[in-house]
Amino acid sequence: MPKSTPPSTKQQQADKQSKQQTLLSYAQKGVQLVKQCAPPRIVIRILIFLLILLILVAVALLYILGTNGGTAYLIDKISAETGIAIHYH
């Protein structure tokens, strides 16, 4: 069996550099993947707009139903759709 000779320092440095380049290329690929998968700003803005719009509609609906006229309208609409006579004062 031949004895193994230790690698030279130049070879060790070359191995370290190739490992660092490999790790760097993996990191660059990861950054590119995150950039591709992350939603663009316009999608986030649209989602925020829709959320605000939904909240405003819910608040308006709750306000309308909280008034006497809104409650009467809702009861009349339910009785018309179901055919049930509802009497209220």
C-alpha positions in Angstrom: 0.0 0.0 0.0 1.4 3.4 -0.9 1.4 6.0 1.7 -1.0 8.9 1.0 0.8 12.2 0.8 -0.8 15.3 2.3 -2.1 17.7 -0.3 -0.1 20.8 -0.9 -1.2 24.1 0.5 -2.0 25.5 -3.0 -4.3 22.5 -3.5 -6.0 23.1 -0.1 -6.5 26.8 -1.0 -8.0 25.8 -4.4 -10.3 23.4 -2.7 -11.4 26.1 -0.2 -12.0 28.5 -3.0 -14.1 26.0 -5.0 -16.2 25.3 -1.9 -16.8 29.0 -1.3 -17.7 29.5 -4.9 -20.1 26.6 -4.8 -21.7 28.0 -1.6 -21.9 31.4 -3.2 -23.6 30.0 -6.3 -26.2 28.2 -4.0 -26.8 31.5 -2.2 -27.3 33.3 -5.5 -29.7 30.7 -6.7 -31.6 31.0 -3.4 -31.9 34.8 -3.8 -33.2 34.4 -7.3 -35.7 31.8 -6.2 -37.0 34.1 -3.5 -37.3 37.0 -5.9 -39.3 34.9 -8.3 -41.7 33.5 -5.7 -42.3 36.7 -3.7 -45.4 38.5 -4.9 -44.8 41.9 -6.5 -45.8 45.1 -4.8 -48.9 45.5 -7.0 -50.4 42.3 -5.7 -49.9 43.3 -2.1 -51.4 46.7 -2.8 -54.5 45.1 -4.5 -54.9 42.8 -1.5 -54.7 45.7 1.0 -57.2 47.7 -1.1 -59.7 44.7 -1.2 -59.3 44.2 2.6 -60.0 47.9 3.3 -63.0 47.7 0.9 -64.4 44.6 2.7 -64.0 46.3 6.1 -65.8 49.4 4.9 -68.7 47.4 3.4 -69.0 45.4 6.7 -69.0 48.6 8.8 -71.6 50.2 6.5 -73.8 47.1 6.7 -73.6 47.0 10.5 -74.4 50.7 10.7 -77.5 50.3 8.4 -78.8 47.3 10.3 -78.3 49.1 13.6 -80.9 51.8 12.6 -84.6 51.3 12.8 -85.1 51.7 9.1 -82.4 49.2 8.3 -83.8 46.7 10.7 -87.3 47.1 9.3 -85.9 46.7 5.8 -84.1 43.5 6.7 -87.2 42.0 8.4 -89.4 43.0 5.5 -87.0 41.4 3.0 -86.8 38.2 5.0 -90.5 37.9 5.3 -91.0 38.6 1.6 -88.4 35.9 0.6 -89.6 33.2 3.1 -93.3 33.9 3.0 -93.4 34.1 6.8 -95.5 37.0 8.3 -93.4 38.8 10.9 -95.1 41.4 13.0 -93.0 44.1 14.7 -93.7 47.5 16.2 
